[in-house]
Amino acid sequence: MSSESKSPISAAFRRAAERADALAGSSNVAGEPLRFAAGLYRVQGEVAAAIQALHATRPLAGRLEADGGRLVEPLRAVHRYAAEVAPPTLAEVARERLSEPPEVAQARLSVYWNGTRDDREDFLSRAALRPYVEVLVRNKVPVDRPTAGRLCPHCGGQPWVAARRPVPNSHGAQRVLLCALCGSEWVVNRILCPACGEEDPDKLPAFNTERYPTARIEACETCRRYLKSIDLSLDGHAIPEVDDLVSLSLDLWAADQGFARIEPGLAGV
């Protein structure tokens, strides 16, 4: 039995991988990105188990500057996976990063860790760092990184998908945002742009299609950003960050309309 299969810290990654595999079998359009996501989750689960073992030996500090030297080699597993399986452009970047010496690799991760919103659109750094940050959050180690605005209260990460969750004994739904960096979720107002704080309903349109009944685009006319939102009342088995991939055509449509996603999803859009 692998360390990943024995580690509770890996359970969420394993469930996400299983969901991606299940959806891939029934989706002609999104099958390839879903299969890539399934493999990525499995690798991230293994990395999380390895980092949890490091934390058990000597507690992590929660600062990448302090912890980075211990993390560079475990995190390279994500780059190795991407180099072998990712689409050609991403795979080429992953191969280049695998050739970097440890100090350069750590410096690159620090750019993402300390960067502005625009700097954070680095798929590989985000994917590599997620197991580390999830271990920190699950072990209640404060995550020491720059934060600003309406970001994840646990790690300062960006939301990459929203969900509408039914509230017991109510006709309404609770809106939650899910963090791309640590996997946490937090409740927000239903009428709010997470990117700029706009609260005028007339400037916050939502778009959907009968083809994807569980998904919709939640856009903002003020800042021209959007989130994909998944309705959990229609499918109790949905995992928003995974189910998001099924409706990639909605993201392409939103881009054609001039909207930019707050944080790219697992397909990089």
C-alpha positions in Angstrom: 0.0 0.0 0.0 1.4 3.4 -1.0 1.8 6.3 1.5 -0.8 8.1 -0.6 -3.5 5.5 0.0 -2.8 5.4 3.8 -2.8 9.2 4.2 -6.0 11.0 5.2 -4.6 14.2 3.7 -4.9 12.6 0.3 -8.5 11.6 0.5 -9.9 14.8 -1.2 -7.4 14.4 -4.0 -8.4 10.8 -4.5 -12.2 11.6 -4.5 -11.5 14.3 -7.1 -9.6 11.9 -9.3 -12.4 9.3 -9.1 -14.9 12.0 -10.1 -12.8 13.1 -13.0 -12.5 9.5 -14.2 -16.2 9.0 -14.0 -17.0 12.2 -15.9 -14.4 11.5 -18.6 -16.2 8.3 -19.5 -19.3 10.1 -20.4 -18.0 13.3 -22.0 -16.8 13.3 -25.6 -15.8 17.0 -25.5 -14.0 17.1 -22.1 -12.7 13.6 -21.8 -9.1 14.5 -22.4 -8.9 17.4 -19.9 -10.8 15.3 -17.3 -8.4 12.4 -17.7 -5.5 14.8 -17.3 -7.1 16.2 -14.2 -7.6 12.7 -12.7 -3.9 11.9 -13.1 -2.9 15.3 -11.7 -5.1 14.8 -8.6 -3.5 11.4 -8.0 0.0 12.9 -8.2 -1.0 15.8 -5.9 -2.3 13.3 -3.4 1.0 11.5 -3.4 2.8 14.8 -3.0 0.5 15.8 -0.2 1.2 12.6 1.7 5.0 13.1 1.3 4.7 16.7 2.6 2.5 15.5 5.5 5.3 13.1 6.4 7.8 16.0 6.3 5.6 18.0 8.6 5.3 15.1 11.0 9.1 14.9 11.2 9.7 18.6 11.5 6.7 21.0 11.5 6.4 23.3 8.5 6.7 27.0 9.1 4.0 28.1 6.6 6.5 30.4 4.8 7.7 29.3 1.4 11.0 31.0 2.1 11.5 28.8 5.1 10.0 25.5 3.8 11.0 25.7 0.2 14.2 23.8 0.5 12.4 20.8 1.8 9.7 21.0 -0.9 11.5 21.4 -4.2 12.0 17.7 -4.8 8.6 16.5 -3.7 6.9 19.2 -5.8 8.8 18.1 -8.9 6.5 15.1 -9.2 3.8 17.5 -10.5 6.2 18.8 -13.2 7.2 15.2 -14.2 3.5 14.3 -14.6 2.8 17.4 -16.7 5.9 16.8 -18.8 4.7 13.3 -19.7 0.9 13.8 -20.0 0.0 17.5 -20.4 -0.9 19.1 -23.7 2.3 19.9 -25.8 2.8 23.5 -24.8 2.4 22.9 -21.1 4.5 19.7 -21.3 7.3 21.6 -22.9 7.3 24.2 -20.1 7.2 21.4 -17.5 10.3 19.8 -19.1 12.1 23.1 -19.0 11.4 23.5 -15.3 12.5 20.0 -14.5 16.0 20.9 -15.8 16.2 23.9 -13.4 18.5 23.7 -10.4 16.7 23.6 -7.0 17.5 27.3 -6.2 15.9 28.4 -9.5 12.9 26.2 -9.0 12.3 27.6 -5.5 12.7 31.2 -6.8 10.1 30.5 -9.4 7.6 29.2 -6.9 8.3 32.3 -4.8 7.3 34.5 -7.7 3.9 32.9 -7.7 3.7 32.8 -3.9 4.4 36.5 -3.5 3.1 37.8 -6.8 0.2 40.0 -7.9 -3.0 38.6 -9.3 -1.6 38.6 -12.8 1.5 36.8 -11.7 -0.5 34.0 -10.2 -1.8 32.8 -13.6 1.0 30.2 -13.6 -0.7 26.8 -13.9 2.4 24.7 -13.0 3.4 26.7 -9.9 -0.2 26.7 -8.6 -0.6 22.9 -9.3 2.7 22.2 -7.6 2.1 24.3 -4.5 -1.5 23.1 -3.9 -0.5 20.0 -1.9 1.8 22.0 0.3 -0.8 24.7 1.0 -3.5 22.1 1.6 -1.3 20.4 4.1 -0.7 23.7 5.9 -4.4 24.5 6.1 -5.5 21.0 7.2 -2.8 21.1 9.9 -3.9 24.6 11.0 -0.5 26.1 10.2 -0.9 29.8 9.3 -0.1 30.4 5.7 2.3 33.4 5.5 1.9 35.0 2.1 0.8 38.4 0.8 -3.0 38.8 0.7 -5.2 41.6 -0.5 -8.8 42.1 -1.4 -11.5 39.4 -1.5 -9.2 36.3 -1.4 -9.3 32.9 0.3 -9.4 33.6 4.1 -7.2 30.5 4.7 -4.3 31.1 2.3 -4.9 34.2 0.2 -5.5 32.2 -3.0 -7.9 33.2 -5.8 -11.3 31.6 -6.2 -11.4 29.5 -9.4 -15.0 28.2 -9.2 -18.2 28.9 -7.3 -21.0 26.6 -6.1 -24.6 27.0 -5.2 -25.4 24.7 -2.3 -29.0 24.1 -1.1 -29.8 25.2 2.4 -31.8 22.8 4.5 -35.4 24.0 5.3 -35.0 26.9 2.8 -36.0 27.7 -0.8 -32.7 29.5 -1.3 -29.1 28.5 -2.0 -25.9 29.3 -0.3 -23.1 30.7 -2.6 -19.6 29.5 -1.8 -16.2 30.2 -3.5 -13.6 27.5 -3.8 -9.9 28.3 -3.6 -7.6 27.2 -6.4 -4.6 27.0 -4.1 -5.7 25.2 -0.9 -9.0 23.7 -1.9 -10.9 25.5 0.9 -14.3 27.1 0.5 -15.9 30.2 2.0 -19.4 31.7 1.9 -20.0 35.0 0.0 -23.0 37.1 -0.8 -25.0 35.8 -3.8 -24.9 39.3 -5.3 -21.2 40.1 -5.4 -18.3 40.1 -7.8 -15.4 38.5 -5.9 -12.9 40.3 -8.2 -13.9 43.9 -7.7 -16.7 43.9 -5.1 -19.5 45.1 -7.4 -22.9 44.6 -5.8 -25.3 46.1 -8.3 -27.4 43.2 -9.7 -27.8 45.0 -13.0 -24.1 44.7 -13.5 -23.8 41.1 -12.5 -25.4 39.0 -15.3 -25.5 35.2 -15.2 -25.4 33.1 -18.4 -26.3 29.4 -18.9 -27.4 26.9 -21.4 -29.7 23.9 -21.5 -26.7 21.8 -22.6 -25.1 22.2 -19.2 -27.9 22.6 -16.7 -25.6 22.6 -13.6 -23.2 25.2 -14.8 -23.5 28.9 -15.4 -21.2 31.9 -16.0 -21.4 34.6 -13.2 -20.0 37.7 -14.8 -19.3 41.3 -13.9 -19.8 44.2 -16.3 -17.7 46.5 -14.2 -14.4 44.6 -14.2 -15.2 42.1 -17.0 -14.2 39.1 -14.9 -16.3 36.0 -14.2 -16.6 32.8 -12.3 -18.0 29.4 -13.4 -20.7 28.4 -10.8 -21.9 24.8 -10.3 -25.4 24.0 -8.9 -25.0 21.3 -6.3 -28.8 20.9 -5.9 -29.0 19.3 -9.3 -26.1 16.8 -8.7 -25.2 15.9 -5.2 -22.1 14.0 -6.4 -20.6 17.0 -8.2 -17.2 18.3 -7.2 -17.2 21.9 -8.5 -13.6 22.2 -9.6 -13.9 18.9 -11.5 -17.4 19.3 -12.9 -16.3 22.7 -14.1 -14.3 20.9 -16.9 -17.5 19.4 -18.5 -18.7 22.8 -19.6 -15.5 24.2 -21.1 -17.5 25.7 -24.0 -19.0 28.1 -21.6 -15.6 29.5 -20.8 -14.8 29.8 -24.5 -18.1 31.7 -25.0 -17.3 34.0 -22.1 -13.9 34.8 -23.5 -15.5 35.6 -26.9 -17.7 38.1 -25.0 -14.7 39.8 -23.5 -14.8 38.4 -20.0 -11.7 37.0 -18.3 -11.9 34.3 -15.6 -10.8 35.3 -12.1 -8.5 32.3 -11.9 -8.1 29.7 -14.7 -9.5 26.3 -14.0 -7.9 22.9 -14.5 -7.9 23.2 -18.2 -6.0 26.5 -18.0 -8.9 28.7 -19.1 
